[in-house]
Every structure is written in C-alpha cells, then in structure tokens.
C-alpha cells in the first residue's frame, strides 16, 4: 500500500511539475472541441404525437385482439416511412440520415411520440410532422405492412410539431469544448506520466541524500550567468534574497567556514560541468562570504584566483565530467561539498562522482541543491530509516525564491 501511495504521489508531482504542458494540451483540446462544434452544428429537436384508434371489438362487446404498440413503433421507424418523409422536407434527406435523426417512442398503449432532429428549427419541425403524416398514410391504407395490420381508420395526429428546442451554438460549443479540454488534459497527463516513468533523474532532496548517504546542507536559488559580464556581475554585485542569504550562511556555518579570526579555511565545490544551475554556487558562496566580512578568494583553477591575496577562506570551484568524473591534480581543501540542481543528475551519476571524490582521498561533507523542485517538501537531512518510522513534520519550502535582475 505504501509503495502504491508513493507512486501516486510521484505521479501527481510530475503532473504538477509539467502543469503548463498539460494545460497547453488541454487548450489544444478545447480549441479542437470548439472547432468540431462549429463543423457539427447543434441540432434542433421537435416532437409530434400520433394517437391510435382503440382495438376493434367483437359483436359481444369484447376486444377481438390487442394491437401491438411495438409494431406501430417499428412501422414509424421503418425504411419506407423514413424514405417518404425525408423527401418531404427541405432540403431532402436520405433514409440513413432520416433514420439517425428520427426516434419513435410509445408514450402509452395508444400514443406514439415521434422525435426528430434538424440542423435548423424549421427542418426539425418539418421532419417530425412529415414522419407523422407518412406514418398515418401507411396505417390507414390497405398496403401490406410489417405485422400485416391491414386497414385501420381513426388514427390521427394528436399534436403536430410547431416549434423546435435546442440548437444553441453557445451551449453546443461549451459542451464540445469542455469535452475536448478534458480529453486533452487526460492525454497531456498520460504523456507526462509516460515520460516521468522512464526519467531516473533525482528531483527530491531526500532522493539525492539517499543516493549517496549524505545530508543536504542547504537549498539555494541559482544565479543565471550566461556570459562573462554576468559572471563579473555575480562576483562584484551579488545580492541574494533573504532566503538565499540564510541558506548560504547555513552552509558556511555547518562547514565551520564562517571564520573571522586568523585561522585559514578552504572549501572545494564540485559540480558537473554541464549543470548550468549548479556551476554558479562556488562564486555565489565566495561573493556572499566576502559581503559578510570574511576575506575570501575564489580559485577557479590552480592558475586563476579572484581576488588575489592571502584570504581567510579559499573556495575552489571544480567542474567534472558527468560520464567520467576525475579530481586528480586539483588541490585538496579542508572541506568538500557537491553542488547539483534538481532534475539534472541520476543516482548512478551522483554515486559515481562520490566514488571518484573518495578515491581522491577527500571527505564529502554534504550536498547543496540549487533550484530545488518547487513541489519538493523533503529536506534531505533525515536518515532514510528514520523517515520510515518517524512522524512526518511540516516542511518549509526553502531555496525557492528567485533573484530579480
């Protein structure tokens, strides 16, 4: 049961994550439904009533035989009646179209209601009356009819069709548009779930922490840097939001890097080279530490250091290949963290990076997630065994604020 609930929860999260795609497909379905409504215009409905004579009586006053109302309904919907009635309306209708638009129903044992549909109110009224009149001709003549009823007199039209109902284009469009939107939303949700089923990328902080058995130190919004001017602006004028500033401060504090004495400290931030959202974390940490009064330098490689000098905190930015991560030749530091963004790395890739880091005689102190999933209510700081047995606690969605530029 718990596994089933987890699947439903993940499915719902996947649909919410791609809600704009589902909404777009639903909008296409809405337009398609409205378009179909215009191609197939709304039908008008009209009704006529025909009353049959009572069954004939014998000389002693008893009923000779009971007439079959089912036979009368069959006659009203028979091919000869519909063929003749279809030719008496404007424009003429074929028997197949007339059969699809006409429905005879036994209201009582002596009354038949003939319902007819038409693309216009006039056509619906004409078709209902035409079927009623042709039906009367058939049952009041000596023709051979289904059931061999023979000649019956006294049948008459009890109520002719005078007006038609329905035919509202607005209601018709709303109905078909709603059906199209519903079908589109279902199709979009099925497509999203089909893609999500084969997607092994980690999106929840608990999943990332469980993949390598390391805690999530904090969640931070990434800085979008696309060109050298953006990187320069990040290093010189980075101003995080209050949420991000608190998250960065927690990273420095948890790693014992918020030093203000003469004791030096260093940190290596490892991220995948193609993870555009995680790459700026090292510069963000350096700029923030410098802004709070910690002399900090950012070492991009062994030959480039910004700013130059003798800082109290050195932050080394190391980018590795996703397929074959290697840290050989990089300088070791007192602390090491891995930066990754939600939905960009699989458990196998993250574990491969952790193995390469440990193989280089480094200790990973934790993970930092950039741009966490907006619907992720996990924290990644509670052990997996404790999450299974402990009560669920309310979680604040941290690190979801976005920097305004």
C-alpha positions, 0 to 999 in steps of 0.5 A: 500500500505504501509503495502504491501511495508513493507512486501516486504521489510521484505521479501527481508531482510530475503532473504538477511539475509539467502543469503548463504542458498539460494545460497547453494540451488541454487548450489544444483540446478545447480549441479542437472541441470548439472547432468540431462544434462549429463543423457539427452544428447543434441540432434542433429537436421537435416532437409530434404525437400520433394517437391510435384508434382503440382495438376493434371489438367483437359483436359481444362487446369484447376486444377481438385482439390487442394491437401491438404498440411495438409494431406501430413503433417499428412501422414509424421507424421503418425504411419506407416511412423514413424514405417518404418523409425525408423527401418531404422536407427541405432540403431532402434527406436520405433514409440513413440520415432520416433514420439517425435523426428520427426516434419513435417512442410509445408514450402509452398503449395508444400514443406514439411520440415521434422525435426528430432532429434538424440542423435548423428549427424549421427542418426539425419541425418539418421532419417530425410532422412529415414522419407523422403524416407518412406514418398515418398514410401507411396505417390507414391504407390497405398496403401490406405492412410489417405485422400485416395490420391491414386497414385501420381508420381513426388514427390521427395526429394528436399534436403536430410539431410547431416549434423546435428546442435546442440548437444553441451554438453557445451551449453546443460549443461549451459542451464540445469544448469542455469535452475536448479540454478534458480529453486533452488534459487526460492525454497531456497527463498520460504523456507526462506520466509516460515520460516521468516513468522512464526519467531516473533523474533525482528531483527530491532532496531526500532522493539525492541524500539517499543516493549517496548517504549524505545530508543536504546542507542547504537549498539555494536559488541559482544565479543565471550567468550566461556570459562573462559580464554576468559572471563579473556581475555575480562576483562584484554585485551579488545580492541574494534574497533573504532566503538565499542569504540564510541558506548560504550562511547555513552552509558556511556555518555547518562547514565551520567556514564562517571564520573571522579570526586568523585561522585559514579555511578552504572549501572545494565545490564540485559540480558537473560541468554541464549543470548550468544551475549548479556551476554558479554556487562556488562564486555565489558562496565566495561573493556572499562570504566576502559581503559578510566580512570574511576575506575570501578568494575564489580559485577557479583553477590552480592558475586563476584566483579572484581576488588575489591575496592571502584570504581567510577562506579559499573556495575552489570551484571544480567542474567534472565530467558527468560520464567520467568524473576525475579530481586528480591534480586539483588541490585538496581543501579542508572541506568538500561539498557537491553542488547539483540542481534538481532534475539534472543528475541520476543516482548512478551519476551522483554515486559515481562522482562520490566514488571518484571524490573518495578515491581522491582521498577527500571527505564529502561533507554534504550536498547543496541543491540549487533550484530545488523542485518547487513541489519538493517538501523533503529536506534531505537531512533525515536518515532514510530509516528514520523517515520510515518510522518517524512522524512526518513534520511540516516542511518549509519550502526553502531555496525557492525564491528567485533573484530579480535582475 
